[in-house]
Amino acid sequence: MLSIKEVAKLTGLSTATVSRALDPRYAARVKPETRKKILEVCDSANYRPDMSGRSFVTGKSFKIGFISADPAGDCGNQLFGFFLHGAIFELQNAAYNLLILGSPHTPEQESQVINFLRSNVADGYIIGNSLVTDKVSEAVNNCKVPVLMLEKQLASPNSLIVRRDIKPAYREIWNDIAPEFYGKTVFCSQENIFNRYDTACECAPPGVHLPLISLQSGKNFAEIRHLTACDARKKIAVLKKYRIFWCSSDLIALGVKDALEEIGLSMGKDFFLIGFDNMEENRNFCSTPVLSTVDSCWEKIGRLSAQMLLDAINGKISQRTVEFRLSYLRRRSFPGFGHDTMQ
């Protein structure tokens, strides 16, 4: 069994150089050819440093726990997958790993979350707002390691909070809607999920009413577009009264698009679409993005969340609450105010 000292001897390098080359945090400081030489020796003996030894010396687990009420749903959601992608690679660059912890919807859920927070299973935790009850908040405030809460609206004394600010993007959308089109604009949303509609109304120009059409679309990420189109067909007589369809998600927008195009209407000419999530830049979409949308920035938020936790672990907290400002992306489906296509 090799050791860092033996690798240093075999390569003719210092133990410090070998240690840096094998540590993700410092590997970039080692010349590529030097690191290649070290890795060749290590690979020949199937060797890497024992992470458990590092944990024993430092007293840290070098893990961040993500507590989920629905691991299958979260990991299967392509958008939240971007959050995990960003967090995982940011953590790995610091020689940390993300640990998925499940706290399913049962009467014991609250106790399970608190048990995780009181354990030594991780050096920090990420939890969503839906899991934050009064008792969980109390446990967070008493937790010995940093806890980051996603989308938590109220500040908490000892927690870190990252939440998205969609208002600037929604105000920009309103600026792109010509006043003569106010009465031809409608908001389309999934049933019982109207928080983005409420924000759109809050950002509306004084005296402007934004009507709402609720569309049945289910909860399964893969079927939202299809089920939205099915319900939109049933409500096509109402939908035909409008020209701008401001939707709570890209999949809702694409479902509306499918239904309207079936009756011969053309996107960008007869009707205009605005979504939310920037799904078309997902690697699973092959075509050039055409849907005007709000970029949900989940990958960036994942990296930011990981970095905030790492800073807190290392005693470098600069701010506990971050409002991540989302951006509006104007594309062909809704070119905006002043364009000939909206005449």
C-alpha positions as CSV (number, residue, x, y, z in Angstrom):
1,M,0.0,0.0,0.0
2,L,1.5,3.3,-1.1
3,S,1.6,6.5,1.0
4,I,2.2,10.1,0.1
5,K,5.8,9.8,1.3
6,E,6.3,6.7,-1.0
7,V,4.8,8.5,-4.0
8,A,7.1,11.5,-3.3
9,K,10.1,9.1,-3.3
10,L,9.1,7.3,-6.5
11,T,8.5,10.6,-8.4
12,G,11.4,12.5,-6.9
13,L,9.0,15.2,-5.7
14,S,8.2,16.7,-2.3
15,T,5.4,15.3,-0.2
16,A,3.8,18.8,-0.3
17,T,3.7,18.7,-4.1
18,V,2.2,15.2,-4.1
19,S,-0.4,16.2,-1.5
20,R,-1.5,19.3,-3.5
21,A,-1.7,17.2,-6.7
22,L,-4.1,14.7,-5.0
23,D,-6.3,17.4,-3.3
24,P,-9.0,18.9,-5.5
25,R,-8.7,22.2,-3.6
26,Y,-5.1,22.7,-4.7
27,A,-4.6,20.5,-7.7
28,A,-4.7,23.4,-10.1
29,R,-1.6,24.9,-8.5
30,V,0.5,21.9,-9.7
31,K,1.8,21.9,-13.2
32,P,-0.2,19.5,-15.5
33,E,2.9,17.4,-16.4
34,T,3.8,17.1,-12.7
35,R,0.3,16.1,-11.7
36,K,0.2,13.5,-14.6
37,K,3.5,12.0,-13.3
38,I,2.1,11.7,-9.8
39,L,-1.2,10.2,-11.0
40,E,0.5,7.6,-13.1
41,V,2.4,6.3,-10.1
42,C,-0.8,6.4,-8.0
43,D,-2.9,4.7,-10.7
44,S,-0.3,1.9,-11.1
45,A,-0.9,1.0,-7.4
46,N,-4.7,1.9,-7.3
47,Y,-3.9,4.5,-4.7
48,R,-5.6,7.6,-3.5
49,P,-5.3,9.3,0.0
50,D,-7.7,7.9,2.6
51,M,-10.4,10.5,3.2
52,S,-11.3,8.9,6.5
53,G,-7.9,9.7,7.9
54,R,-8.4,13.4,7.0
55,S,-11.8,13.3,8.8
56,F,-10.2,11.7,11.9
57,V,-7.5,14.4,12.1
58,T,-9.8,17.4,11.5
59,G,-13.0,16.2,13.2
60,K,-14.9,17.0,10.0
61,S,-17.0,14.7,7.8
62,F,-16.3,16.7,4.6
63,K,-19.9,16.2,3.6
64,I,-22.8,18.6,3.2
65,G,-26.2,17.0,3.8
66,F,-29.1,17.9,1.4
67,I,-32.3,17.0,3.3
68,S,-35.2,16.2,0.9
69,A,-38.8,15.3,1.6
70,D,-39.0,13.7,-1.9
71,P,-35.5,12.5,-3.1
72,A,-37.0,10.8,-6.2
73,G,-38.9,13.9,-7.2
74,D,-36.1,16.3,-6.5
75,C,-33.5,14.2,-8.3
76,G,-35.9,13.5,-11.2
77,N,-36.7,17.2,-11.6
78,Q,-34.5,18.5,-14.4
79,L,-34.5,22.0,-13.1
80,F,-33.6,21.1,-9.5
81,G,-31.0,18.7,-11.1
82,F,-29.2,21.9,-12.2
83,F,-29.1,23.0,-8.5
84,L,-27.6,19.7,-7.5
85,H,-25.1,19.8,-10.4
86,G,-23.9,23.2,-9.3
87,A,-23.7,22.3,-5.7
88,I,-21.9,19.0,-6.2
89,F,-19.1,20.3,-8.4
90,E,-18.6,23.4,-6.2
91,L,-18.3,21.1,-3.2
92,Q,-16.0,18.6,-4.9
93,N,-13.6,21.4,-5.9
94,A,-13.3,22.0,-2.1
95,A,-12.9,18.2,-1.4
96,Y,-16.4,18.0,-0.1
97,N,-19.3,15.7,-1.1
98,L,-23.0,16.1,-1.2
99,L,-25.0,13.6,0.9
100,I,-28.7,13.1,0.0
101,L,-30.8,12.6,3.2
102,G,-34.4,11.6,2.9
103,S,-37.2,12.8,5.2
104,P,-40.4,11.4,3.7
105,H,-43.9,12.8,4.2
106,T,-44.9,11.0,7.4
107,P,-46.0,12.1,10.8
108,E,-42.4,11.6,11.9
109,Q,-41.0,13.9,9.2
110,E,-40.3,16.9,11.5
111,S,-38.5,14.6,14.0
112,Q,-36.4,13.1,11.2
113,V,-35.2,16.5,10.0
114,I,-34.3,17.6,13.6
115,N,-32.4,14.3,14.1
116,F,-30.3,15.0,11.0
117,L,-29.6,18.6,12.2
118,R,-28.5,17.3,15.6
119,S,-26.3,14.5,14.3
120,N,-22.7,14.6,13.2
121,V,-23.5,13.1,9.8
122,A,-22.5,16.3,7.9
123,D,-20.6,19.6,8.4
124,G,-23.5,21.6,7.1
125,Y,-27.0,21.1,5.7
126,I,-29.3,22.4,2.9
127,I,-33.0,22.2,3.4
128,G,-36.0,23.6,1.4
129,N,-38.6,26.0,2.8
130,S,-41.3,23.3,2.8
131,L,-39.5,21.4,5.6
132,V,-39.1,24.4,7.9
133,T,-41.6,24.2,10.7
134,D,-41.4,26.1,13.9
135,K,-39.7,23.2,15.6
136,V,-37.3,22.8,12.7
137,S,-36.5,26.5,12.8
138,E,-35.7,26.2,16.5
139,A,-33.4,23.2,15.8
140,V,-31.7,25.2,13.0
141,N,-31.0,28.1,15.4
142,N,-29.5,25.7,17.9
143,C,-27.5,23.7,15.3
144,K,-23.8,23.5,15.8
145,V,-23.1,23.5,12.0
146,P,-24.3,25.9,9.3
147,V,-27.7,25.3,7.8
148,L,-28.8,26.9,4.5
149,M,-32.5,27.2,3.7
150,L,-33.7,27.6,0.1
151,E,-36.5,30.1,-0.6
152,K,-37.1,30.9,3.1
153,Q,-38.8,34.3,3.2
154,L,-38.1,35.3,6.8
155,A,-34.6,35.7,8.2
156,S,-33.4,33.3,10.8
157,P,-30.7,34.2,13.4
158,N,-28.2,31.4,12.7
159,S,-29.2,30.1,9.3
160,L,-28.1,31.0,5.8
161,I,-30.8,31.8,3.3
162,V,-30.8,31.9,-0.5
163,R,-33.9,33.0,-2.2
164,R,-34.7,34.0,-5.8
165,D,-36.0,37.5,-6.6
166,I,-38.2,37.3,-9.6
167,K,-39.7,40.8,-9.4
168,P,-37.0,42.6,-11.5
169,A,-37.6,40.2,-14.3
170,Y,-41.4,40.5,-14.1
171,R,-41.2,44.3,-14.1
172,E,-39.1,44.0,-17.2
173,I,-41.7,41.9,-18.9
174,W,-44.4,44.5,-18.0
175,N,-42.1,47.2,-19.6
176,D,-42.1,45.0,-22.8
177,I,-45.9,44.9,-23.0
178,A,-47.3,47.8,-24.9
179,P,-50.3,49.5,-23.1
180,E,-52.6,48.6,-25.9
181,F,-51.9,44.9,-25.2
182,Y,-52.7,45.0,-21.5
183,G,-56.3,43.8,-22.2
184,K,-55.0,41.1,-24.5
185,T,-52.6,39.6,-21.9
186,V,-53.4,36.6,-19.7
187,F,-51.5,34.6,-17.1
188,C,-51.6,30.8,-17.4
189,S,-50.7,28.7,-14.3
190,Q,-51.0,25.3,-12.9
191,E,-53.9,24.7,-10.6
192,N,-53.2,25.8,-7.0
193,I,-49.7,27.2,-7.8
194,F,-50.3,30.9,-8.2
195,N,-47.4,32.5,-6.4
196,R,-45.8,33.7,-9.7
197,Y,-49.2,35.0,-10.8
198,D,-49.5,37.0,-7.5
199,T,-46.0,38.5,-8.2
200,A,-46.9,39.4,-11.8
201,C,-50.0,41.2,-10.4
202,E,-47.9,43.0,-7.8
203,C,-45.5,44.2,-10.5
204,A,-48.3,45.4,-12.9
205,P,-48.6,49.1,-13.8
206,P,-51.1,50.9,-11.7
207,G,-54.7,50.1,-12.5
208,V,-53.8,47.1,-14.8
209,H,-55.7,43.9,-14.2
210,L,-54.1,40.6,-15.2
211,P,-56.6,37.8,-15.7
212,L,-55.7,34.2,-14.7
213,I,-56.4,31.0,-16.5
214,S,-55.8,27.9,-14.4
215,L,-54.7,24.8,-16.4
216,Q,-54.6,21.3,-15.1
217,S,-51.2,19.8,-15.7
218,G,-50.5,17.3,-13.0
219,K,-47.3,17.1,-10.8
220,N,-45.2,14.8,-12.9
221,F,-42.5,16.8,-14.5
222,A,-42.5,14.7,-17.7
223,E,-46.2,15.0,-18.3
224,I,-46.8,18.7,-17.6
225,R,-46.6,19.9,-21.2
226,H,-48.9,17.2,-22.5
227,L,-51.6,17.6,-19.8
228,T,-51.5,21.4,-20.1
229,A,-52.1,21.1,-23.9
230,C,-55.1,18.7,-23.2
231,D,-56.7,21.2,-20.8
232,A,-55.9,24.2,-23.0
233,R,-57.8,22.5,-25.9
234,K,-60.9,22.4,-23.6
235,K,-60.5,26.1,-22.9
236,I,-59.5,27.1,-26.4
237,A,-62.5,29.4,-26.8
238,V,-61.4,31.5,-23.8
239,L,-57.7,31.4,-24.8
240,K,-58.5,32.7,-28.3
241,K,-59.5,36.0,-26.8
242,Y,-55.9,36.8,-25.8
243,R,-52.7,37.4,-27.7
244,I,-50.0,37.4,-25.0
245,F,-49.8,34.3,-22.8
246,W,-47.6,34.9,-19.7
247,C,-47.1,31.4,-18.2
248,S,-45.9,30.2,-14.8
249,S,-43.4,27.8,-16.4
250,D,-41.9,27.0,-19.8
251,L,-43.7,23.6,-19.9
252,I,-47.0,25.4,-19.3
253,A,-46.1,27.8,-22.1
254,L,-45.2,25.0,-24.5
255,G,-48.4,23.2,-23.7
256,V,-50.4,26.4,-24.5
257,K,-48.4,26.7,-27.7
258,D,-49.3,23.1,-28.8
259,A,-53.0,23.8,-28.3
260,L,-53.0,27.1,-30.1
261,E,-51.0,25.8,-33.1
262,E,-53.4,22.9,-33.5
263,I,-56.1,25.5,-34.5
264,G,-53.8,27.1,-37.0
265,L,-52.4,30.0,-35.0
266,S,-48.7,31.0,-35.4
267,M,-46.4,31.8,-32.4
268,G,-44.7,35.1,-32.8
269,K,-47.5,36.4,-35.2
270,D,-50.9,35.5,-33.9
271,F,-49.9,34.9,-30.3
272,F,-46.9,35.5,-28.0
273,L,-45.5,33.4,-25.2
274,I,-43.6,34.1,-22.0
275,G,-42.4,31.3,-19.8
276,F,-40.3,30.7,-16.7
277,D,-37.3,28.4,-16.1
278,N,-35.2,28.7,-19.4
279,M,-35.9,25.0,-20.1
280,E,-34.8,25.3,-23.8
281,E,-31.2,25.7,-22.8
282,N,-31.4,22.4,-21.1
283,R,-29.2,19.8,-22.8
284,N,-32.2,17.7,-23.6
285,F,-33.6,20.4,-26.0
286,C,-32.0,20.1,-29.4
287,S,-33.4,23.2,-31.1
288,T,-32.3,26.8,-30.8
289,P,-34.2,28.5,-27.9
290,V,-37.2,30.6,-29.1
291,L,-39.2,31.0,-25.9
292,S,-39.0,34.3,-24.0
293,T,-38.5,33.3,-20.4
294,V,-37.1,34.0,-17.0
295,D,-33.9,32.1,-16.3
296,S,-34.3,30.3,-12.9
297,C,-30.5,30.1,-12.6
298,W,-30.6,26.9,-10.5
299,E,-27.1,25.8,-11.3
300,K,-25.7,29.2,-10.2
301,I,-27.8,29.1,-7.1
302,G,-26.4,25.6,-6.4
303,R,-22.9,26.9,-6.6
304,L,-23.7,29.9,-4.5
305,S,-25.3,27.8,-1.8
306,A,-22.3,25.4,-1.6
307,Q,-19.9,28.3,-1.4
308,M,-21.9,30.0,1.4
309,L,-21.8,26.8,3.4
310,L,-18.1,26.3,2.8
311,D,-17.4,29.9,3.9
312,A,-19.5,29.4,7.0
313,I,-17.7,26.2,7.9
314,N,-14.4,28.1,7.5
315,G,-15.6,31.0,9.6
316,K,-15.8,33.4,6.6
317,I,-19.5,34.5,6.7
318,S,-19.9,37.7,4.8
319,Q,-23.7,37.7,4.5
320,R,-26.4,35.4,5.8
321,T,-29.2,36.2,3.3
322,V,-28.7,36.5,-0.4
323,E,-31.5,37.6,-2.8
324,F,-30.5,36.0,-6.2
325,R,-31.9,38.3,-8.9
326,L,-33.3,36.3,-11.8
327,S,-33.0,37.6,-15.4
328,Y,-35.5,37.9,-18.2
329,L,-34.5,36.5,-21.6
330,R,-36.2,38.0,-24.6
331,R,-36.6,35.7,-27.6
332,R,-38.7,35.2,-30.7
333,S,-41.9,34.0,-28.9
334,F,-42.3,37.5,-27.4
335,P,-40.0,40.1,-29.0
336,G,-41.4,42.8,-26.8
337,F,-42.6,46.4,-27.1
338,G,-41.9,48.3,-30.3
339,H,-41.5,45.4,-32.7
340,D,-43.4,45.2,-35.9
341,T,-44.5,41.6,-35.1
342,M,-46.7,42.9,-32.3
343,Q,-48.7,45.2,-34.5
